[in-house]
Every structure is written in structure tokens, then in C-alpha cells.
Amino acid sequence: MSLKFKLEQKDEKSKGRAGSITTFHGEISTPVFMPVGTVGSVKAITQQQLLNNTNAQIILGNTYHLYLRPGIEILNTANGLHQFMHWHKPILTDSGGYQVFSLAQSRKITEEGVLFQSHIDGSRHLFTPEKVMDIQRNIGGDIIMAFDECPPGESEYKYAKDSLLLTQRWLDRCINHLKTTDSLYGYEQNLFPIVQGNQYPDLRKMSCEYVASKNASGNAIGGLSVGEPEEVMYDITALCCDNLPADKPRYLMGVGTPWNILECISLGIDMFDCVMPTRNGRNGMLFTTKGIINIKNKKWATDFSVIDEGLSNEVSNYYSKAYLRHLFVANELLGLTIASLQNLCFYTWMMTEARRRIIDGNFISWKNEMVNQFKQRL
């Protein structure tokens, strides 16, 4: 079964929308946030906690990291990542393009692909579009990403255009290679092309038109949230949403803060991922319905109120702020788990609430209030 997207409701005062994505491993209500499980694990959280506490509908795995560890042979022998990690809901795998971008000091980009050094042992590897498709075949994600180059946010126009044209040629090679290979585990995988073009509107429009012409199951927008001002992110996102098919899901890669996500929902984005909720949680930053908490601050040492009374789950309403601060001060690993769960519970609640508000017809007024509230430092 290939991916199916159903548009269920459009917001009257914005371009926000509620829908559903159906894959072999289940249905996803949109807009949706995807927790990042880089190496087959959402850091500090068990799969049972993801299901029972956060209500995550889909998670993301990383092609670059899974290729290096545990390796494709082990994943293939395990019958794919779903079976290997015992996660039986949908999985999206990125292409490794962003990780290659982040290895600027130890990689070389050519027409053929990208030669890079492993961050683990320094060994050399070549990622071509064809090889990246083969790796993602072996991982077995329901949604797989085309191999792209993600240029630096401050790239000059010529570099950005050359990079985009290379990404387009690589996309064609990805598509052609998938036509000559079969899925390995008895279900169809769905390729999402990636829109690039840096901060240049004409390049972004050109990329959207090229991507749209491929009639893929869905489309992604890459190369944002890499240091550009928020307003630039919103302008480019709006442009891309206006130029990508309305009957396909739109995925904004790597974004971001709660307010970034709400603003981009209003522009027409359906899918998001970001390491922020878990990474920031492990460093003591909590996202709550009232605002942001640095749980390491001494002010919480005698605050015995629950972490977030605005959320109804076994984490937010069970532990006190004082107890969680104690865990961080004592360097207890449980603190990392509780904080990460709080943040993911908040993100999934936010997406569920945004969807409900779109359906009820009062999304924009709620969004405008929440953007300011979520930014507050408590």
C-alpha cells in the first residue's frame, strides 16, 4: 500500500490544515510532530514510553547514523528498523544529506555523490543517490527522503543555484534507482523529494516546480532552520507552500521551536521534526503550556507543584518541579528521561490542539495567544 493523504479541514483565516496520512504501518493525523530517533532510539526514552506517554504517531530515523551503526547488514537480518527496535508505527528516514552538510571539514561533494569520513572511526565512505536509496531500502522506513545537498544558509547565489541543480539531478537518480529495486519487507516505501534553494525566492520557486513535477507521495522543504532569521524562514516556507501541491503532505525538515511550528502550521505545513524537545530536555530546559522553565534554576528547589498542570499525562502531572530539579542537580539519569518526556508530551499535545483548533475554526486566535505564551521564561 502506498501513502495516501486526505485533507480533512482547512482553516478559514490562515493556510493551516488538518488531514491524515495513511501508510502500511498506520494512520497519522496531521499536523504532526515526529520525535527524532537518530540511531533507532529516541534518546533516554523507551518505545513503550513513546506509545503510552507521548502518543507519538511516527518517528524519524537517520540514514547516516544507522548506516554507520548498527550497519545495514544487521538491520537487514533483523528485517528492518521496525522489527529491530520493536516500533510498529510509521517511520520516516532522512537521507543523511544534513549530516553530510554538518561534516563540512571532512567531506567532498562531486557529481557522483559525497565522500566523507565517519565521525566514529575516521573511515571513508561514499554516499551516492543510488546507495542512499539502497540503505533506506534496508532500513525499511515507510517514508524515505531523496538525497540532497543542504548548502550553508549564507551561501552566495551561484553556489546555491549550482547546489540546487545538483540536488535535482540527484533526485532523478533516486527516482530511477527506486524503479529498478523492490522494497525488502513486504510493503511499499514512499519517496519525498526535498525543496532546496537557500534564501533565494526564485530558486525556491524553481525547486518547488521541479519537485512538484515528480508527483511524489509527499514533498519536503529542507535548508531552513540553519541559522537564518525567523522571518526569512517564514517567508520561504510560505512561498514553498504556495508552490507545492495542496493534495500532498508538506514536511518542513528540522523545525523547530513551538512558536516556529505554530507559525508554519498557519502557512500550510503538515509534518515537522526536530531534536529540540529531547536535546533541550536533557539540558534542563522544559517546554510547558505556560512557558519555558530552566529546571536547574534554584527557584524550583522548593516548588512542589507538578511539572505542567496544563497537560494530563503520567509525567507532567506526577512529578514535582522540585523533584525533577533534584534529579538534575544529583546527575540522576531519570531526570533526563522525565524532562525529555515532558517536552515530547508538550509537543504532541500542541499538535493535537492545533489540529482541533483548525477543525473547530478558531486556530489563528489560539495560535497568536500561544506563540507569546510559549516564549515566556518562567
Secondary structure in CASP SS format (residue, H / E / C, confidence):
PFRMAT SS
TARGET T0000
AUTHOR 0000-0000-0000
METHOD secondary structure of the structure
MODEL  1
M C 1.00
S C 1.00
L C 1.00
K E 1.00
F E 1.00
K E 1.00
L E 1.00
E E 1.00
Q E 1.00
K E 1.00
D C 1.00
E C 1.00
K C 1.00
S C 1.00
K C 1.00
G C 1.00
R E 1.00
A E 1.00
G E 1.00
S E 1.00
I E 1.00
T E 1.00
T E 1.00
F C 1.00
H C 1.00
G E 1.00
E E 1.00
I E 1.00
S E 1.00
T E 1.00
P C 1.00
V E 1.00
F E 1.00
M E 1.00
P C 1.00
V E 1.00
G C 1.00
T C 1.00
V C 1.00
G C 1.00
S C 1.00
V C 1.00
K C 1.00
A C 1.00
I C 1.00
T C 1.00
Q H 1.00
Q H 1.00
Q H 1.00
L H 1.00
L H 1.00
N H 1.00
N H 1.00
T H 1.00
N C 1.00
A C 1.00
Q C 1.00
I C 1.00
I E 1.00
L E 1.00
G E 1.00
N E 1.00
T H 1.00
Y H 1.00
H H 1.00
L H 1.00
Y H 1.00
L H 1.00
R C 1.00
P C 1.00
G C 1.00
I H 1.00
E H 1.00
I H 1.00
L H 1.00
N H 1.00
T H 1.00
A C 1.00
N C 1.00
G C 1.00
L H 1.00
H H 1.00
Q H 1.00
F H 1.00
M H 1.00
H C 1.00
W C 1.00
H C 1.00
K C 1.00
P C 1.00
I E 1.00
L E 1.00
T E 1.00
D E 1.00
S C 1.00
G C 1.00
G H 1.00
Y H 1.00
Q H 1.00
V H 1.00
F H 1.00
S H 1.00
L C 1.00
A H 1.00
Q H 1.00
S H 1.00
R E 1.00
K E 1.00
I E 1.00
T C 1.00
E C 1.00
E C 1.00
G C 1.00
V E 1.00
L E 1.00
F E 1.00
Q E 1.00
S C 1.00
H C 1.00
I C 1.00
D C 1.00
G C 1.00
S C 1.00
R E 1.00
H E 1.00
L E 1.00
F E 1.00
T C 1.00
P H 1.00
E H 1.00
K H 1.00
V H 1.00
M H 1.00
D H 1.00
I H 1.00
Q H 1.00
R H 1.00
N H 1.00
I H 1.00
G C 1.00
G C 1.00
D C 1.00
I E 1.00
I E 1.00
M E 1.00
A C 1.00
F C 1.00
D C 1.00
E C 1.00
C C 1.00
P C 1.00
P C 1.00
G C 1.00
E C 1.00
S C 1.00
E C 1.00
Y H 1.00
K H 1.00
Y H 1.00
A H 1.00
K H 1.00
D H 1.00
S H 1.00
L H 1.00
L H 1.00
L H 1.00
T H 1.00
Q H 1.00
R H 1.00
W H 1.00
L H 1.00
D H 1.00
R H 1.00
C H 1.00
I H 1.00
N H 1.00
H H 1.00
L H 1.00
K H 1.00
T C 1.00
T C 1.00
D C 1.00
S C 1.00
L C 1.00
Y C 1.00
G C 1.00
Y C 1.00
E C 1.00
Q C 1.00
N E 1.00
L E 1.00
F E 1.00
P C 1.00
I E 1.00
V E 1.00
Q C 1.00
G C 1.00
N C 1.00
Q C 1.00
Y C 1.00
P H 1.00
D H 1.00
L H 1.00
R H 1.00
K H 1.00
M H 1.00
S H 1.00
C H 1.00
E H 1.00
Y H 1.00
V H 1.00
A H 1.00
S C 1.00
K C 1.00
N C 1.00
A C 1.00
S C 1.00
G C 1.00
N E 1.00
A E 1.00
I E 1.00
G C 1.00
G C 1.00
L C 1.00
S C 1.00
V C 1.00
G C 1.00
E C 1.00
P C 1.00
E H 1.00
E H 1.00
V H 1.00
M H 1.00
Y H 1.00
D H 1.00
I H 1.00
T H 1.00
A H 1.00
L H 1.00
C H 1.00
C H 1.00
D H 1.00
N H 1.00
L C 1.00
P C 1.00
A C 1.00
D C 1.00
K C 1.00
P C 1.00
R E 1.00
Y E 1.00
L E 1.00
M C 1.00
G C 1.00
V C 1.00
G C 1.00
T C 1.00
P H 1.00
W H 1.00
N H 1.00
I H 1.00
L H 1.00
E H 1.00
C H 1.00
I H 1.00
S H 1.00
L H 1.00
G C 1.00
I C 1.00
D C 1.00
M E 1.00
F E 1.00
D E 1.00
C C 1.00
V C 1.00
M H 1.00
P H 1.00
T H 1.00
R H 1.00
N H 1.00
G H 1.00
R H 1.00
N C 1.00
G C 1.00
M E 1.00
L E 1.00
F E 1.00
T C 1.00
T C 1.00
K C 1.00
G C 1.00
I E 1.00
I E 1.00
N E 1.00
I C 1.00
K C 1.00
N C 1.00
K H 1.00
K H 1.00
W H 1.00
A C 1.00
T C 1.00
D C 1.00
F C 1.00
S C 1.00
V E 1.00
I C 1.00
D C 1.00
E C 1.00
G C 1.00
L C 1.00
S C 1.00
N C 1.00
E C 1.00
V C 1.00
S C 1.00
N C 1.00
Y C 1.00
Y C 1.00
S E 1.00
K H 1.00
A H 1.00
Y H 1.00
L H 1.00
R H 1.00
H H 1.00
L H 1.00
F H 1.00
V H 1.00
A C 1.00
N C 1.00
E C 1.00
L H 1.00
L H 1.00
G H 1.00
L H 1.00
T H 1.00
I H 1.00
A H 1.00
S H 1.00
L H 1.00
Q H 1.00
N H 1.00
L H 1.00
C H 1.00
F H 1.00
Y H 1.00
T H 1.00
W H 1.00
M H 1.00
M H 1.00
T H 1.00
E H 1.00
A H 1.00
R H 1.00
R H 1.00
R H 1.00
I H 1.00
I H 1.00
D H 1.00
G C 1.00
N C 1.00
F H 1.00
I H 1.00
S H 1.00
W H 1.00
K H 1.00
N H 1.00
E H 1.00
M H 1.00
V H 1.00
N H 1.00
Q H 1.00
F H 1.00
K H 1.00
Q C 1.00
R E 1.00
L C 1.00
END
